[in-house]
């Protein structure tokens, strides 16, 4: 069985279509859990209209990571899929991924290609947004190349690597894919089976400033907490140095010279810290 987790917050105008696109999936045993993360609009009445076809749970507003994690905790399925409430699945999405897992028993996480829409117009992803497959840790360090709405994950992976980091207000998916990607290969279906709808003001990319600071935090956590091998550690430090340079450039433009210098020195300070712990 697949557990589908849909986090939502004040998106009643989108969530009805999102849930309907999941319930339209065929030939798959599934449960649908919608976690309402403290909505103050009419989301509750929209969800109530689906009756027993879904499980709807309300919690105080704690962010998308907490909402997804609540769904993971409630999940009864062997496989867990996510759908952001402003996105849509196309028919056959789940069936295609379960078939993929049957044909590739060594893979425990896979995603599909996707269609990008912004304000109703289709966009073409750039070359550097191309989704990876196999052991893709170096590519995952560069940018977030796994879409939560496209992914299906075996529940055991969460027991091994942990769930979404609730302390991160953004880039929480980048953080999780790093923890999975340095360990395991990624599966990919070439078919575009989800529609990502963007351009609205409540997207995290619009509402959270300086996203790179959270990627930096993710990389620091990875280097401090995970047993990376020597090559992975080198790659992670290289990515950290690059993102610190980018963030420091932004700080200088905003006149935050002290913060810029602090960020630029972070990789060296972290390297010294880890070397000290290793020799202790």
KEPARO-920606 format. One record per residue (C-alpha): residue number from 1; x, y, z. Coordinates in nm, 3 decimals. Layout:
KEPARO-920606
    n       px       py       pz
  NUM        X        Y        Z
...
//
This chain:
KEPARO-920606
    n       px       py       pz
    1    0.000    0.000    0.000
    2    0.105    0.361   -0.065
    3    0.041    0.637    0.185
    4   -0.001    0.973    0.014
    5    0.079    1.271    0.236
    6   -0.054    1.613    0.132
    7    0.053    1.905    0.354
    8   -0.150    2.222    0.310
    9   -0.178    2.569    0.457
   10   -0.434    2.828    0.341
   11   -0.455    2.681   -0.009
   12   -0.821    2.594   -0.036
   13   -0.816    2.723   -0.395
   14   -0.562    2.453   -0.487
   15   -0.604    2.164   -0.245
   16   -0.937    2.042   -0.387
   17   -0.774    1.974   -0.725
   18   -0.465    1.823   -0.564
   19   -0.667    1.571   -0.362
   20   -0.888    1.491   -0.661
   21   -0.581    1.414   -0.872
   22   -0.469    1.160   -0.612
   23   -0.808    0.997   -0.578
   24   -0.815    0.959   -0.959
   25   -0.517    0.720   -0.946
   26   -0.614    0.366   -1.045
   27   -0.488    0.011   -0.980
   28   -0.311    0.116   -0.660
   29   -0.395    0.043   -0.298
   30   -0.350    0.368   -0.110
   31   -0.449    0.586    0.182
   32   -0.457    0.964    0.155
   33   -0.359    1.176    0.455
   34   -0.406    1.553    0.430
   35   -0.234    1.750    0.706
   36   -0.388    2.095    0.746
   37   -0.108    2.298    0.901
   38   -0.325    2.554    1.078
   39   -0.521    2.698    0.784
   40   -0.745    2.996    0.855
   41   -0.929    2.996    0.520
   42   -1.202    2.747    0.418
   43   -0.963    2.452    0.376
   44   -1.148    2.251    0.642
   45   -1.478    2.262    0.453
   46   -1.305    2.177    0.124
   47   -1.149    1.868    0.281
   48   -1.470    1.769    0.457
   49   -1.638    1.735    0.118
   50   -1.416    1.434    0.040
   51   -1.569    1.240    0.330
   52   -1.413    0.905    0.410
   53   -1.202    0.900    0.093
   54   -0.926    1.081    0.284
   55   -0.795    1.118    0.637
   56   -0.776    1.484    0.731
   57   -0.588    1.603    1.037
   58   -0.551    1.959    1.167
   59   -0.253    2.089    1.361
   60   -0.131    2.428    1.480
   61    0.079    2.602    1.217
   62    0.433    2.460    1.235
   63    0.553    2.457    0.874
   64    0.562    2.215    0.584
   65    0.825    1.988    0.739
   66    0.618    1.932    1.052
   67    0.311    1.868    0.837
   68    0.489    1.611    0.620
   69    0.640    1.446    0.927
   70    0.295    1.420    1.088
   71    0.177    1.236    0.777
   72    0.480    1.005    0.786
   73    0.407    0.921    1.151
   74    0.047    0.834    1.065
   75    0.133    0.638    0.751
   76    0.031    0.274    0.726
   77    0.176    0.210    0.381
   78    0.500    0.039    0.283
   79    0.562    0.325    0.040
   80    0.515    0.695    0.110
   81    0.441    0.959   -0.154
   82    0.403    1.334   -0.114
   83    0.203    1.593   -0.302
   84    0.233    1.965   -0.235
   85   -0.117    2.108   -0.227
   86   -0.056    2.344   -0.519
   87    0.062    2.062   -0.749
   88   -0.124    1.790   -0.939
   89   -0.067    1.428   -1.031
   90   -0.149    1.301   -1.377
   91   -0.332    0.968   -1.427
   92   -0.117    0.658   -1.379
   93    0.153    0.830   -1.174
   94    0.154    0.598   -0.875
   95    0.102    0.280   -1.079
   96    0.401    0.365   -1.298
   97    0.625    0.414   -0.995
   98    0.516    0.093   -0.824
   99    0.583   -0.092   -1.149
  100    0.927    0.069   -1.157
  101    1.003   -0.059   -0.807
  102    0.890   -0.409   -0.903
  103    1.127   -0.402   -1.199
  104    1.413   -0.249   -0.998
  105    1.403   -0.415   -0.654
  106    1.729   -0.253   -0.544
  107    1.582    0.099   -0.569
  108    1.385    0.241   -0.276
  109    1.327    0.598   -0.392
  110    1.219    0.722   -0.732
  111    1.061    1.026   -0.892
  112    0.901    1.115   -1.223
  113    0.964    1.397   -1.462
  114    0.731    1.694   -1.429
  115    0.554    1.971   -1.614
  116    0.625    2.323   -1.493
  117    0.350    2.584   -1.499
  118    0.379    2.943   -1.381
  119    0.073    3.164   -1.375
  120   -0.096    2.928   -1.617
  121    0.188    2.920   -1.871
  122    0.414    2.622   -1.934
  123    0.787    2.664   -1.869
  124    1.077    2.460   -1.998
  125    1.326    2.356   -1.726
  126    1.686    2.456   -1.790
  127    1.955    2.197   -1.851
  128    2.090    2.226   -1.496
  129    1.745    2.130   -1.360
  130    1.763    1.789   -1.531
  131    1.667    1.521   -1.282
  132    1.939    1.271   -1.191
  133    1.929    0.898   -1.149
  134    2.158    0.644   -0.988
  135    2.421    0.756   -0.738
  136    2.376    1.131   -0.778
  137    2.521    1.281   -0.460
  138    2.750    1.532   -0.641
  139    2.454    1.670   -0.839
  140    2.230    1.685   -0.531
  141    2.489    1.901   -0.356
  142    2.460    2.166   -0.628
  143    2.084    2.219   -0.610
  144    1.754    2.056   -0.516
  145    1.688    1.809   -0.800
  146    1.422    1.593   -0.637
  147    1.063    1.714   -0.625
  148    0.857    1.615   -0.320
  149    0.545    1.595   -0.537
  150    0.716    1.351   -0.775
  151    0.882    1.116   -0.528
  152    0.784    0.782   -0.376
  153    1.001    0.651   -0.090
  154    1.012    0.323    0.099
  155    0.919    0.392    0.459
  156    1.236    0.218    0.586
  157    1.447    0.502    0.446
  158    1.295    0.743    0.695
  159    1.389    0.506    0.977
  160    1.748    0.507    0.849
  161    1.805    0.872    0.756
  162    1.539    1.057    0.957
  163    1.251    1.271    0.838
  164    1.227    1.636    0.730
  165    1.425    1.878    0.948
  166    1.163    2.095    1.119
  167    1.421    2.356    1.218
  168    1.462    2.457    0.853
  169    1.196    2.701    0.731
  170    1.306    2.630    0.372
  171    1.530    2.389    0.177
  172    1.409    2.106    0.399
  173    1.376    1.885    0.091
  174    1.734    1.963   -0.023
  175    1.844    1.857    0.324
  176    1.659    1.524    0.311
  177    1.774    1.435   -0.041
  178    2.134    1.484    0.068
  179    2.089    1.243    0.357
  180    1.937    0.985    0.125
  181    2.153    1.056   -0.179
  182    2.493    0.993   -0.025
  183    2.372    0.648    0.074
  184    2.140    0.528   -0.202
  185    2.076    0.554   -0.578
  186    1.776    0.742   -0.713
  187    1.526    0.602   -0.960
  188    1.375    0.812   -1.235
  189    1.079    0.770   -1.469
  190    1.117    0.971   -1.788
  191    0.743    1.035   -1.815
  192    0.614    1.373   -1.692
  193    0.349    1.261   -1.445
  194    0.308    1.565   -1.220
  195    0.219    1.929   -1.279
  196    0.406    2.181   -1.065
  197    0.211    2.506   -1.043
  198    0.411    2.814   -0.950
  199    0.394    3.188   -0.951
  200    0.172    3.242   -0.646
  201    0.292    3.462   -0.361
  202    0.281    3.198   -0.085
  203    0.549    2.979   -0.242
  204    0.852    2.942   -0.015
  205    1.083    3.064   -0.291
  206    0.895    3.397   -0.280
  207    0.818    3.422    0.091
  208    1.157    3.323    0.238
  209    1.460    3.547    0.181
  210    1.816    3.425    0.119
  211    1.742    3.057    0.065
  212    2.113    2.977    0.040
  213    2.156    3.023    0.415
  214    1.938    2.715    0.470
  215    2.135    2.515    0.213
  216    2.447    2.616    0.403
  217    2.291    2.495    0.728
  218    2.200    2.167    0.560
  219    2.556    2.115    0.440
  220    2.699    2.196    0.783
  221    2.461    1.946    0.943
  222    2.554    1.685    0.683
  223    2.925    1.727    0.749
  224    2.884    1.729    1.126
  225    2.638    1.444    1.164
  226    2.674    1.198    0.876
  227    2.948    0.936    0.823
  228    3.052    1.058    0.478
  229    3.346    0.888    0.311
  230    3.653    1.093    0.217
  231    3.532    1.168   -0.137
  232    3.184    1.267   -0.022
  233    3.330    1.488    0.250
  234    3.549    1.666   -0.006
  235    3.252    1.721   -0.239
  236    3.036    1.851    0.046
  237    3.303    2.099    0.156
  238    3.343    2.219   -0.202
  239    2.967    2.279   -0.224
  240    2.969    2.455    0.112
  241    3.250    2.688    0.004
  242    3.065    2.775   -0.316
  243    2.735    2.849   -0.141
  244    2.913    3.054    0.126
  245    3.074    3.266   -0.147
  246    2.737    3.323   -0.314
  247    2.569    3.414    0.015
  248    2.856    3.643    0.117
  249    2.828    3.829   -0.213
  250    2.462    3.896   -0.135
  251    2.552    4.012    0.216
  252    2.803    4.262    0.080
  253    2.546    4.403   -0.162
  254    2.316    4.462    0.135
  255    2.594    4.620    0.340
  256    2.624    4.325    0.582
  257    3.003    4.308    0.579
  258    3.044    4.135    0.914
  259    2.801    3.859    0.818
  260    2.978    3.818    0.483
  261    3.314    3.765    0.651
  262    3.164    3.523    0.903
  263    3.005    3.312    0.629
  264    3.322    3.310    0.418
  265    3.523    3.178    0.712
  266    3.266    2.908    0.796
  267    3.411    2.623    0.585
  268    3.759    2.664    0.735
  269    3.622    2.687    1.090
  270    3.411    2.376    1.033
  271    3.707    2.187    0.884
  272    3.920    2.268    1.187
  273    3.638    2.161    1.418
  274    3.592    1.826    1.244
  275    3.967    1.763    1.228
  276    3.990    1.833    1.601
  277    3.708    1.589    1.674
  278    3.868    1.328    1.450
  279    4.200    1.349    1.633
  280    4.046    1.352    1.981
//
